[in-house]
Amino acid sequence: MAKKQTGKVLSLVVWLTGVIVSLAVGFAMVGGTLSLPWWLGGNTVAMIAGWVVVVTTLVSAVLALLNQ
């Protein structure tokens, strides 16, 4: 029983860490802290990709919470 509970807690911690890192990277791309070289599209493509990361992370987090 304790092993199953430990697995659930570890799984939650890993999932939450992934969500936080994804949001941090997405908002850094949107804000301009992280950017792409000009030959990959520069700041415009980075901003669009950042918003894609933020939106899909939030949607997946909400769906994961509703699935529980």
C-alpha positions as CSV (number, residue, x, y, z in Angstrom):
1,M,0.0,0.0,0.0
2,A,2.8,2.5,0.9
3,K,4.6,1.7,-2.3
4,K,1.5,2.5,-4.4
5,Q,1.0,5.8,-2.5
6,T,4.7,6.7,-3.0
7,G,4.4,6.1,-6.7
8,K,1.4,8.4,-6.9
9,V,3.2,11.2,-5.0
10,L,6.3,10.8,-7.2
11,S,4.1,10.9,-10.3
12,L,2.4,14.1,-9.1
13,V,5.7,15.7,-8.4
14,V,7.1,14.8,-11.8
15,W,4.0,16.0,-13.6
16,L,3.9,19.3,-11.6
17,T,7.6,19.9,-12.4
18,G,6.9,19.4,-16.1
19,V,4.0,21.8,-16.1
20,I,6.1,24.5,-14.2
21,V,9.1,24.1,-16.6
22,S,6.8,24.2,-19.7
23,L,5.1,27.4,-18.5
24,A,8.5,29.0,-17.6
25,V,9.9,28.2,-21.0
26,G,6.7,29.3,-22.8
27,F,6.5,32.6,-20.9
28,A,10.3,33.2,-21.5
29,M,9.8,32.8,-25.2
30,V,6.7,35.1,-25.2
31,G,8.6,37.7,-23.1
32,G,11.7,37.7,-25.3
33,T,14.1,36.2,-22.7
34,L,14.5,33.1,-24.9
35,S,14.6,33.7,-28.6
36,L,15.5,32.0,-31.9
37,P,18.3,32.9,-34.3
38,W,17.1,35.0,-37.3
39,W,17.5,32.1,-39.7
40,L,14.9,30.1,-37.6
41,G,12.4,33.0,-37.6
42,G,13.7,35.2,-34.8
43,N,11.6,36.7,-32.1
44,T,8.3,36.4,-34.0
45,V,8.4,32.7,-34.3
46,A,9.7,32.3,-30.7
47,M,6.8,34.4,-29.5
48,I,4.2,32.3,-31.4
49,A,5.9,29.0,-30.3
50,G,5.9,30.4,-26.7
51,W,2.1,31.0,-26.8
52,V,1.6,27.5,-28.3
53,V,3.6,26.0,-25.4
54,V,1.7,28.0,-22.8
55,V,-1.8,27.3,-24.2
56,T,-1.2,23.6,-24.7
57,T,0.3,23.2,-21.3
58,L,-2.6,24.9,-19.6
59,V,-5.1,22.8,-21.6
60,S,-3.3,19.6,-20.8
61,A,-3.1,20.5,-17.1
62,V,-6.8,21.2,-17.0
63,L,-7.7,18.0,-18.9
64,A,-5.4,16.0,-16.6
65,L,-7.0,17.4,-13.5
66,L,-10.5,16.7,-14.9
67,N,-9.5,13.2,-15.7
68,Q,-8.6,12.5,-12.0
